């Protein structure tokens, strides 16, 4: 695998920056998606999070529809829907609706984490008692709604729209549980290495070792998440990256907030121990010029043998965020041209 042979995709958390509003975030999301389509990105995913002041994509299906309506061909989907928060029938109906309106463009990525704190999780689950342990059963139920059998139709409701539609289902994870499950069902798998890098290689091995060919896939297909910030100079990229570092610092401190503007130095904002924790969690982060990013991405691809990369760029300034993704698309294009 190398940069010029794989698809490149975007994971958008619809960040709410300090001084901004969710409305601003949604306008920026659509603008980025429209540019991403022009630059040749393969898919554009949005993530479900709740009770987080810095993330606007809580109503993930609604935002997917908004992005799909404002674009023409890029695939749009969830990275992911946290299935334990929902009745599988509702998700089948929502994504059946999206697929009916935007045929051939919708992805359904599923996770089993709550995407929130325990207070929000309780509020979302309304006393259903689901803590993710029944995720395999929920997955089976969801898949049934898209492809029911004659026997099951007699005892289960029908997802209208949804039934009979081909909506690609991905399993997402940051551990081995979903890796094994994705392999068992022959589904594509996406690993959250952008915030859980330590287990990426064992999880990919579990996925590939447990893979069984299915109607969806003949062979394993793995996508990994990477934080990427590209700028004209190393100094500019490192400066932009401090917004992401502040966000992860606040996360390990248990402080939820909006995405802060970058700072000249993180010294004085974190302790040495916190610095080590943040840097460890962000080890699949690349910030630098095109040359730096190209070399590091090729090294990650060689190590993981990923089939696709999905990129997260938590950048405070929307213009700088656009430029980072544009420069990344140039890296991929120039690599393809050099290989010809």
Protein Blocks (a to p, Z undefined) as FASTA:
>chain_A
ZZklpccddddehiacehiafklmmmmmmmmmmmmmmnopabdcddddehiakbcklmmm
lmmmmmmmmpmklccddddddfklpcfklmmmmmmmmmmmmghiaccdddfbeoiafklm
mmmnnonopahjmmmmmmmmmmmmmmccfklmmmpccddehihpacddddddfbfklmmm
mmmnopacdddfklmmmlmmmmmmmmmmmpccdfkbmbdcddddddddddfbfklmmmmm
mmmmmmmmmmmnopacddddddfbfghjacfklmmmmmmmmmmcccddfklmmmmmmmmm
mmnopabdcdddddfblmlmmmmmmmmmmmmmmmmmmmZZ
